[in-house]
Amino acid sequence: MYYQKRFDGHVHSDCSPRGVHPIMSLCEQAINRGLFGMAITDCCDCDRFDEMQFSERVRESVYGVYKARSVFEDSLVISNGIEVGQPLDNIGKADKIINGTHFDVVLASVKKYPDGRKLSDINYSELSENEIFRLLESYYKILLETSKWDNFDVLSQLTLPMRYVNSESAPYFSIRHCDDIIEEILKKLAENGKALEVNTSALRGKLNMILPPVRYLRMFRELGGEFVTVGSGSHSCGSLGADLSEGISLVHEAGFDSYCYFEDRKPVFINIE
């Protein structure tokens, strides 16, 4: 089903390390694709904060959003956001940069195991099942602790390990043995009024599916979760807004009547119709 009112809640500009296009170009593409709005959520990885000069990157991103708003304010909603990666690695700097800027939305994500290895850098086909079990459990324990941090609005990419464990180089491997921890994470999000992100980027990759799977969205709803965002995880104009209708359909399949975006760190609902 195609939805007219689409908001992309997860977009990276060239202020992110892997971002390609400037914010003005992304805005032009968003309008061309008929989007209602988007959130610019450039990266701020706390484990590499100084090394990658994220303070300067974030400042440039925020400036770009305000500049774009002055040009596109009548035709596009542009949320000023940030994706804070590995916040527990440097809570002090994470809180300082968030509290020092007027953000509309703060995404939290974890893309590394506790030993510092990136999820995407491991060849899981070379590991035993028990080794993969231990890695996944260590990952979700960190994500659980991250979910207890109060200074974010949306938990991004809950089932990110699926993108890499379930690849062509490894046989299908279920993350369901971590469901008890995942349920704790979703319960914590629901209790604290946080949102869960539906991310469409894996639909464009080898996994060829939207994450998280609908079972975790249903679990979130059953635990009292109210807020769900939908984002492309785009790093360029080419993937901006990609598969948002499919993501919205998944949210509806899970039993939600709306999804949301954020203004001034408060959810704004968009009815699914």
N, C-alpha and C positions, 0 to 999 in steps of 0.2 A: 504494500500500500504506500502511496505517496502522500506525504504530509506537507501542507502549504507553510505552516508556521514552524520553521526549523531554526534552532539555535545551537550553534557549535560551541560546546562548553570547554573545549581543550584544543587550543591552537598555539603553535610556536612560530615566532618570527625569527629573523636573522640575529636577534639578540640572544637566542639559545645556541649552544655549541653546534647542534646539527641543523639549525634552522637555515632556510635558504633565502626567503623573500622578506622585504621590509613590510612594516605594518600597513603602510598606505596601499601597497600592492595587494595585500591580503584583503583589505577592505573593498577594493575595487572588484576582486574576484568574488567575495561574499555577495555583493550586490548582483553581479552577473549571474550567480547561481541561485538567486532568489532567497537568500537566507534572511531571517528576521534579525539575527544578531549573532555575535560570537564573543567569546572571552579570550583575550590574549593572555596566555598562561606560560610565560617564558620561564625557563629553568633557573633554579637556584639550588645547586647541590651542596649540602652542608659539609660533605666530606672533602670537597675540592673548592671550598669557598674562595680562599685567597689565590690558590693556584690558577683558577679559571677566571678570576676577576669578576665574580658574580655581583659584587656590589655595583660596579660600573655597568654591567649588563642590565641589571634590574633597573637602574636609574634611566638608562637609555630606552628601555622598554616602556616604562611609565611615561616618559616624555613623548614617545611615539604614539601612545594611546591618546593622550590629551590633544596632541596635534591632529590626529585622525578624527577625533570627536568634533573638532572645530570645523572640519570639512564635511563630514558625513552625518552630522547629528540628526538631520531630518530623514535620513534614509536607512540608518543602520544603528542598532544598539551595540555598543562596544564596551564590554566589561573589562575593567582593569584588574588583571589577575596575576598569579604567580604559582608555579609548581615547585614546592619545596621538597627536594629529594634527600633522603636519609636525615631527617630533621634531628633524630636522636644523637647523631654524631657531633652536633654543635647546637644544642638548644638555645644557647645564649645568642649566637649570631642569627639563628632563625627567627627568634622572637624580636630581636632588635630591628631586623630589616622589615619584618611584617608590621610591627607597631610603629615604625617610623614613616610609613607610607599609607596613603588612603587607598587600600585595595577593596575591590568589590568581592573578590573570591580568592581563597587560598586553597590550593590542592596540595595534598600530602601524598608522597609515593616513596616506595622502597624498591631499589633496583639492584641491590647488592646483598650478598650473604654476610653474616656477621664477621667473617674473616676478610672481607673487602673484595672478594671476587664478584664480578658482575654476573648476573644470571645469564646474560647473552654470550659470555665468553667460555662457557663450559661445554665440553663434548659429553653429553649425558650417555651416549651409547657406549662409552668406555667405563661407565660406572655400574656397580652392582645395584640391585633393587634396594638393598639395605642402605647403601651410600646415598642414593637418591632420596630415600625416606628421610634420612638424617638431615640432608640439605634442606628439604622442603619444610621439615619441622622447625629447623633453626630459623628459616625465613619467616614462617608464620608467627613464631614467637616474637620476632622483632616487629612484625607488622601489628601484632596485638599490643605491644608496648606503645607503638606509634599511635594507635587508635585511642589511647588513653590521654595523649597530648591534647590540650584544649584549643590551641591556637591555629586551627585549620577548619575548613568548611566542608571539603569533599575529599573522601578517600579515593584516590585514583588507582586503577589497575589492580584490583583485589586478586585476580587470578593470573597475574603476569607470568608466573613460572610455566603455565601451560603453553605459552608461546614458544618456549625453548625445550622443555622436557618432551613435549609431543611434537617432534619435528621429523623430517625425513631421515635424520641420522640416528634416531632412537625409536624403539617400538612404542606404541601407545602406552602411556603411564598415567594412571588416575591420581588426582590429588585428593581423592575422597578420604584417604586415611588421615588427612588433616582437617576433616570437617568439624571436629570438636573445637579446634582452635579457631577455625573460620567462623563458626557459630558464635564464639565468644567475641570475636571482632565485630561481627554484625550486630550483636546485642549491645555492645558498647557504643557503636555508632548511633543506634536507635535511641538508646538512653540519653545520649548527649546531644541529640538533635542534629547530627551530622548527616551529610548526603553520601550516597554511594554512586560512583561513576559507572556508566555503561560506555565502554570504549570500543569504537568500530575498527581500529587500526589493524587488528589481527585478521579481520575479514579480507584485508588486502595482502596478507602474507601466506606462508605455507600452511598455517593452521586453518585458515579459511573459515573463521567463525568469529562472532562478536563475543566479547568478554565483559563481565563474567557470564557463564551459562545461566539460563533462565532459572535453574534450580536454586542458585544463590540469591537471585533477585526475589524469588518467592520466599526463601528463608528470611531474608531481610524484612520483607513485608510482614510475615507472620510474627516476627520479633518486635514489631511496632515501628519499623522504619517508614518514614514518610517522604523523604526527599531523594530523588534520583536525578542525576544529570546525564546528558548524552554528549559525547565528544568524539571527534575524529582522531585526535592525537596527531594532527597534521603538522608537518614541518615545512610545508611548501604550498604554493597556490594550487598545485596539481591535485593534492589530496584534501584540500580545505572543504569541509562540509560533506566529505565522502560517506555514503551509506548511513546518513543520519536517519532517514525514514525507516531503514531496517532496524536501527537501534531503538527508535521510538516504538516500533512494532513489538520488539522484545520486551520493553518496559510494560506495554499494554498486555502482552501475553502473561506476564507475571502477576497481573491483577491491579496495576496502578492505572488511575484515570488521568494522570498528568505527570509531566516531568518538570524540571525547574532550571532556572539559571539564578545568578545572584547579583543583587545590587546592594552596595553598602553592607556586604556580608550577611544579607538577609535573603532567603529564598523567594523567588517570584515564580508562580506556577504557570505553566502552559498546558491547557487542556488538550488531551489527545482526542482529536475528532476528525 
